[in-house]
Amino acid sequence: MYVACAEELHAYSAHKLMCTLSEDLTQRALIHVGVWCMGELGDKLLSPCPPPLDDPDARHYPARSAAEVVDLLERAKRSHLANAVFASLSFFLLLLLFLLFLLLLLY
C-alpha cells in the first residue's frame, strides 16, 4: 500500500522489485507484489532510475526494455507457485502493459 501512495518511490520500487524477481521466483507474496508493481508502474521500468537521495547504499537501475518486462511476467506466470487466479491476473497485467507501452510509443 505504501508503494502506491509514495509517488517519489514508484520508479525505484518497480525497478527494485523487478530486479529481485528476476533473481528469485520462489516466494509467492513477492511474486504477487512484484507483478502488481510491474503492471501498475511498468512505464517507470523503461527509464533509468537513480537511487533515492536518502539512501546512499541503494543502487542505480538501468532502463529495461518492454521485452524484458514481458519476459519476466511470463516467467512468473509459468512458476510452480502460480495458480489460476495468478494466471488471470498476469494475463490482465500483460494486456495493461501492452496498452501502456503502445501509448508510450505513440506519444
C-alpha positions in Angstrom: 0.0 0.0 0.0 2.8 2.4 0.8 4.3 2.0 -2.7 1.0 3.1 -4.2 0.9 6.2 -2.1 4.6 7.3 -2.2 4.9 8.6 -5.8 8.5 9.6 -5.3 9.3 5.9 -4.8 7.4 4.5 -7.8 10.3 4.1 -10.2 12.7 2.8 -7.5 10.2 0.3 -6.2 9.3 -1.0 -9.6 13.0 -1.4 -10.6 13.9 -3.0 -7.2 11.1 -5.5 -7.4 11.8 -6.4 -11.0 15.5 -7.0 -10.1 14.5 -9.1 -7.1 12.0 -11.1 -9.1 14.5 -11.8 -11.9 16.8 -13.4 -9.3 14.1 -15.2 -7.2 10.8 -16.6 -8.2 10.3 -18.8 -5.1 8.2 -16.6 -2.9 4.5 -16.3 -3.7 3.9 -13.0 -1.9 7.0 -11.4 -3.5 5.8 -12.6 -7.0 2.3 -11.1 -6.4 3.6 -7.7 -5.2 6.3 -7.6 -7.9 3.8 -8.5 -10.7 1.3 -5.9 -9.4 4.0 -3.2 -9.3 5.2 -4.1 -12.8 1.6 -3.9 -14.1 0.9 -0.6 -12.3 4.3 1.0 -12.7 5.6 -0.7 -15.9 6.2 2.6 -17.7 8.8 3.5 -15.0 10.8 0.5 -15.9 11.5 1.9 -19.4 13.7 4.7 -17.9 16.8 4.5 -15.8 16.3 5.0 -12.1 18.7 6.8 -9.8 18.9 5.7 -6.1 16.7 7.6 -3.6 18.5 10.6 -2.1 18.1 9.4 1.4 19.7 6.0 0.8 23.4 6.3 -0.1 23.7 2.4 -0.2 20.9 2.0 -2.8 22.0 1.2 -6.4 21.2 2.8 -9.7 19.0 0.7 -12.0 19.3 0.9 -15.8 16.3 1.2 -18.1 14.6 -2.1 -19.0 13.2 -2.9 -22.4 9.5 -3.8 -22.8 10.6 -7.3 -23.9 12.4 -7.8 -20.6 9.4 -6.8 -18.5 7.0 -9.0 -20.5 9.5 -11.9 -20.3 9.7 -11.7 -16.5 5.9 -11.7 -16.3 5.8 -14.8 -18.5 8.4 -16.5 -16.2 6.4 -15.6 -13.1 3.2 -16.9 -14.8 4.9 -20.3 -15.5 6.3 -20.6 -11.9 5.2 -23.6 -9.9 3.7 -21.1 -7.4 1.3 -19.6 -9.9 -2.4 -20.7 -9.6 -5.4 -20.0 -11.8 -6.1 -16.6 -10.1 -2.5 -15.5 -10.6 -2.5 -16.6 -14.2 -5.6 -14.5 -14.9 -4.0 -11.5 -13.1 -0.9 -12.0 -15.2 -2.9 -12.0 -18.4 -4.7 -8.8 -17.3 -1.3 -7.2 -16.4 0.2 -8.2 -19.8 -2.7 -6.6 -21.5 -2.3 -3.4 -19.4 1.4 -3.3 -20.1 0.8 -3.8 -23.8 -1.5 -0.8 -23.8 0.9 1.3 -21.7 3.9 0.5 -23.9 1.8 1.2 -27.1 0.7 4.6 -25.7 4.3 5.4 -24.9 5.4 4.6 -28.4 2.6 6.8 -29.9 3.3 9.8 -27.8 
